[in-house]
């Protein structure tokens, strides 16, 4: 699986995606006669064109109505989160005042000011739990207001490439902003940098979208035209050649992961079942004689963990998981993100200059 090394972006170049209305081209049919088919005369052609012309405005008007309906329905469930060190967005999870957002939005802070998209005075909120491993967190309003509207969360299995989506949040502090695009890919594995406020998480099955994700959008809502949350906008791609934003390439945490992690936090106050595969080791990237990354050295294999049970021990250097070459800790995390706890995979490693392979039943992060 292709993996992307990106960083959580709080400051990006704004990208505006235009709404294009599909135009239905009206064709002129042939008219039969004694001497065979003939082309329509000038008057007939004009009449046909006039009959077909209203189709395009009707379709554009219907799409606009769909947009307005979704925005009216979902935007009241999207909030702005003000922390001491930054600003982001969140989505109302339930009527009790739980709000799901990104872990990099809350950072290491415990208290926040929350403003709903429809306005009003900021509300006090406190951290329930942050889970940086998948860049998700839940905060809770101290006094949930009457009429607080929870969002509707969809199913990741229903998200398809080409689907129109809207990104809602507070880019640049502009609460209640909406951008539009499509789902441009699914199943992406993305590694987030730990720099610039990022968590360093490697997240699998992310939704790639062309909807603009700008600073402040993080933690907001990626919404289908059916009014369901399909992801939490989290990352925007950076062009490695110039270091600036890569227009039209953003990533959202899939809704299935959001519901799993946020649901556990709301129920128990923490994450007890990550659903993420792990080798249960502490590792570090090692370099070869040319100072190039060459694998992950096992610093410690937790007793009873997946690697230790398969015979790996401190000092071993992991070079492959399944068919994926391993050169760095990031590549190891990316390979594991594509697996599930309980999967059995071949792990190639070197020990004392010799190469070996162990069959490892993966544990859980």
C-alpha positions in Angstrom: 0.0 0.0 0.0 1.3 3.4 -0.9 2.1 5.5 2.1 2.4 9.3 2.2 4.6 11.2 4.6 2.8 14.4 5.4 2.6 16.8 8.3 -0.4 18.2 10.1 -0.8 21.7 8.6 -2.1 24.6 10.6 -1.0 27.1 8.0 -1.8 26.3 4.3 -2.4 28.0 1.1 -6.2 28.3 0.6 -7.6 26.4 -2.3 -11.0 27.2 -3.7 -12.7 24.5 -5.6 -15.3 25.7 -8.1 -18.7 24.2 -8.4 -19.3 22.9 -12.0 -22.8 22.2 -13.2 -23.1 19.4 -15.7 -24.6 20.6 -19.0 -26.9 18.2 -20.7 -26.2 18.5 -24.4 -29.4 18.3 -26.5 -29.0 16.5 -29.8 -31.2 16.8 -32.8 -32.9 13.6 -34.0 -33.1 12.6 -37.7 -36.4 12.9 -39.5 -37.3 10.2 -42.0 -38.9 11.0 -45.4 -39.4 9.6 -48.9 -35.7 10.1 -49.8 -34.3 8.9 -46.4 -33.2 10.7 -43.3 -32.8 14.4 -43.5 -31.3 17.0 -41.1 -33.7 19.2 -39.3 -34.3 22.7 -40.8 -33.2 25.9 -39.1 -36.5 26.4 -37.3 -36.5 22.8 -36.0 -32.9 23.1 -34.8 -33.7 26.2 -32.9 -36.8 24.7 -31.3 -34.9 21.6 -30.2 -32.1 23.7 -28.6 -34.6 25.9 -26.8 -36.3 22.8 -25.4 -33.1 21.3 -24.1 -31.6 24.5 -22.7 -33.5 24.6 -19.4 -32.1 21.2 -18.4 -28.7 22.6 -17.3 -30.1 25.4 -15.0 -32.5 22.8 -13.5 -29.6 20.5 -12.7 -27.4 23.3 -11.3 -30.3 24.5 -9.1 -30.9 21.0 -7.8 -27.2 20.7 -6.8 -27.3 24.1 -5.1 -30.4 23.0 -3.2 -28.6 19.8 -2.1 -25.7 21.9 -0.9 -27.9 24.3 1.0 -29.8 21.4 2.7 -26.7 19.7 3.8 -25.1 22.9 5.2 -28.3 23.8 7.1 -28.4 20.3 8.6 -24.8 19.7 9.5 -23.2 23.1 10.2 -24.9 23.5 13.6 -23.0 20.4 14.7 -19.6 21.8 13.8 -17.8 23.9 16.4 -14.7 26.1 16.7 -12.2 25.1 19.4 -9.9 27.8 20.8 -7.0 26.5 22.8 -4.2 28.5 24.3 -1.7 27.6 21.6 -4.0 27.4 18.5 -7.4 27.0 16.9 -9.2 24.1 15.3 -12.6 22.6 14.7 -14.7 19.9 16.2 -17.9 17.9 15.7 -20.7 17.4 18.2 -20.8 13.7 19.1 -23.8 13.6 21.4 -26.3 15.8 23.2 -24.3 15.4 26.5 -21.7 17.8 25.1 -19.0 15.4 23.9 -17.1 16.8 20.9 -14.7 14.8 18.7 -11.7 16.6 17.2 -8.0 15.9 16.4 -5.4 15.2 19.1 -3.2 17.8 17.5 -5.9 20.5 17.9 -6.0 20.0 21.7 -2.2 19.4 22.1 -1.3 19.1 25.7 -4.0 21.4 27.0 -6.9 20.5 29.2 -9.4 23.4 28.9 -10.9 25.1 25.8 -13.4 27.7 24.6 -15.9 26.3 22.1 -18.1 28.4 19.7 -20.8 26.7 17.8 -21.0 27.5 14.0 -24.3 29.3 14.4 -22.8 31.8 16.8 -23.3 32.8 20.5 -20.9 33.3 23.4 -18.0 30.8 23.7 -18.6 27.8 26.0 -16.1 26.3 28.4 -15.0 22.7 27.7 -12.5 20.2 29.2 -10.5 17.4 27.7 -11.9 13.9 28.2 -9.1 12.0 26.5 -6.5 12.5 23.7 -5.3 9.6 21.6 -2.3 10.9 19.6 -1.7 7.4 18.1 -4.6 8.0 15.8 -4.8 11.8 16.1 -8.2 11.8 17.8 -9.5 13.4 21.0 -12.7 14.1 22.8 -13.6 17.2 24.8 -16.8 17.9 26.7 -18.7 21.1 27.2 -19.1 22.0 30.9 -22.6 23.1 30.3 -24.1 21.8 27.1 -26.7 24.3 25.8 -30.3 23.4 25.0 -30.7 22.3 21.5 -27.1 21.1 21.0 -27.3 19.1 17.8 -25.2 15.9 17.4 -23.9 15.1 14.0 -24.9 12.0 12.1 -22.0 9.7 11.5 -22.0 7.5 8.3 -20.2 4.3 7.4 -16.7 4.0 5.8 -17.9 1.2 3.6 -20.3 3.6 1.9 -17.6 6.1 1.0 -16.7 6.0 -2.7 -14.2 7.7 -5.1 -16.0 10.4 -7.0 -18.5 11.1 -4.2 -19.1 14.8 -3.6 -18.1 16.0 -0.1 -18.1 19.2 1.9 -15.4 20.2 4.4 -16.8 22.2 7.3 -14.9 24.0 10.0 -13.2 27.2 11.0 -10.3 27.9 8.6 -8.3 30.9 9.7 -10.8 31.4 12.5 -13.7 31.9 10.0 -16.3 29.9 11.8 -18.9 28.1 9.8 -16.9 28.0 6.5 -17.6 25.3 3.9 -15.4 24.1 1.0 -16.4 21.4 -1.5 -14.7 18.7 -3.6 -14.9 15.0 -4.1 -13.5 11.8 -2.5 -10.4 11.4 -4.7 -9.1 8.2 -3.1 -9.7 5.9 -0.1 -7.5 3.5 1.8 -4.5 5.9 2.1 -1.9 5.3 4.8 -0.5 8.6 5.9 2.3 9.4 8.3 2.0 12.7 10.1 5.1 14.7 11.1 5.7 15.3 14.8 6.9 18.9 13.9 4.7 21.9 13.9 2.2 20.6 16.4 1.7 17.2 14.7 1.4 13.9 16.6 3.7 11.8 14.5 0.9 9.3 14.0 0.7 6.9 11.1 -3.0 6.5 10.2 -4.4 3.9 7.8 -7.5 3.9 5.6 -7.7 7.7 5.3 -10.0 9.4 2.9 -8.3 11.5 0.3 -10.3 14.6 -0.8 -10.0 17.6 -3.1 -12.1 19.7 -0.7 -9.8 22.4 0.6 -8.4 21.7 4.1 -7.0 24.9 5.5 -5.6 26.0 8.9 -8.4 25.6 11.5 -10.2 22.9 9.5 -8.5 20.2 11.5 -11.0 18.3 13.6 -14.0 19.5 11.6 -16.3 17.6 9.4 -16.1 15.9 6.0 -19.7 15.5 5.0 -21.6 13.6 2.3 -24.5 15.1 0.4 -26.6 12.8 2.5 -25.7 14.9 5.5 -23.5 12.2 7.2 -20.0 12.7 8.6 -17.7 10.5 6.5 -14.4 11.7 8.0 -12.5 14.2 10.2 -10.3 16.5 8.1 -6.8 16.2 9.5 -3.9 16.7 7.1 -3.1 18.5 3.9 -0.3 17.4 1.6 2.9 19.4 1.3 4.8 19.4 -2.0 8.2 18.1 -1.1 9.8 20.1 -3.9 8.8 23.5 -2.6 7.6 22.8 0.9 4.3 24.5 0.4 0.8 23.0 0.3 -0.1 20.7 -2.6 -3.4 22.0 -3.8 -6.4 19.7 -3.8 -4.8 16.9 -1.7 -6.2 16.6 1.8 -6.8 13.7 4.1 -9.5 12.9 6.6 -9.6 10.2 9.3 -12.3 7.6 8.2 -15.6 7.7 10.1 -15.3 4.1 11.2 -12.1 4.9 13.1 -13.7 8.1 14.5 -16.7 6.2 15.8 -14.6 3.4 17.3 -12.1 5.7 19.1 -14.5 8.4 20.1 -17.1 5.8 21.2 -14.6 4.2 23.6 -13.5 7.5 25.0 -17.1 8.6 25.7 -18.0 5.2 27.3 -14.9 4.6 29.4 -12.8 7.8 29.3 -10.0 6.2 27.4 -9.1 3.9 24.5 -9.1 0.2 25.4 -9.2 -1.3 21.9 -7.3 0.6 19.2 -7.8 -2.0 16.4 -4.3 -1.3 15.4 -1.8 -4.1 14.8 1.5 -4.0 16.7 4.7 -6.0 17.1 4.9 -4.8 20.8 8.4 -3.6 20.6 10.4 -0.5 21.3 12.5 0.2 18.2 14.8 2.7 16.5 15.9 3.3 12.9 19.4 2.1 12.1 21.7 3.3 9.4 24.0 1.4 7.0 27.6 2.1 6.2 26.5 4.9 3.9 24.4 6.5 6.6 21.2 5.5 4.9 18.2 4.0 6.8 18.5 0.2 6.7 16.0 -1.2 9.2 14.5 -1.0 12.7 16.5 -2.3 15.6 14.6 -3.9 18.4 15.5 -2.1 21.6 13.1 -4.0 23.7 10.6 -6.8 22.9 7.9 -6.7 25.5 7.6 -10.1 27.3 4.4 -11.9 26.1 4.2 -9.5 23.2 3.9 -10.5 19.5 7.6 -10.1 18.6 8.9 -11.8 21.8 6.5 -14.8 21.4 7.8 -15.2 17.8 11.4 -15.3 19.0 12.6 -11.8 18.2 14.8 -10.1 20.9 16.7 -6.9 21.5 19.4 -6.3 18.9 17.6 -7.9 16.0 17.1 -5.6 13.0 13.8 -5.8 11.2 14.1 -5.4 7.5 10.7 -6.6 6.1 7.1 -7.1 7.3 5.2 -9.3 4.8 6.2 -7.9 1.4 6.9 -4.4 2.7 10.6 -3.4 3.1 11.3 -1.8 6.4 14.0 0.9 6.5 12.7 3.3 9.2 10.3 3.4 12.2 7.8 5.2 9.9 7.9 2.5 7.3 7.4 -0.1 10.0 4.3 1.8 11.3 3.0 2.1 7.8 3.3 -1.6 7.2 1.6 -2.4 10.4 -1.2 0.1 9.7 -2.3 -2.2 6.8 -2.6 -5.2 9.0 -5.0 -6.2 11.8 -4.4 -7.5 15.3 -4.3 -11.3 15.1 -3.0 -11.4 11.6 0.0 -13.7 11.0 2.8 -12.2 9.0 6.4 -13.0 8.1 8.9 -10.7 9.7 12.4 -10.7 8.2 15.3 -9.6 10.4 19.0 -9.9 10.8 20.8 -11.1 13.9 24.6 -11.2 14.2 25.0 -10.7 10.4 22.6 -13.6 9.6 19.2 -13.2 8.0 16.1 -15.0 9.4 12.4 -14.9 9.2 9.8 -15.3 12.0 6.1 -15.9 11.7 4.5 -13.3 14.0 0.9 -13.2 15.2 0.4 -9.5 15.5 -0.6 -7.9 18.8 -2.5 -4.7 19.4 -1.2 -1.1 19.9 
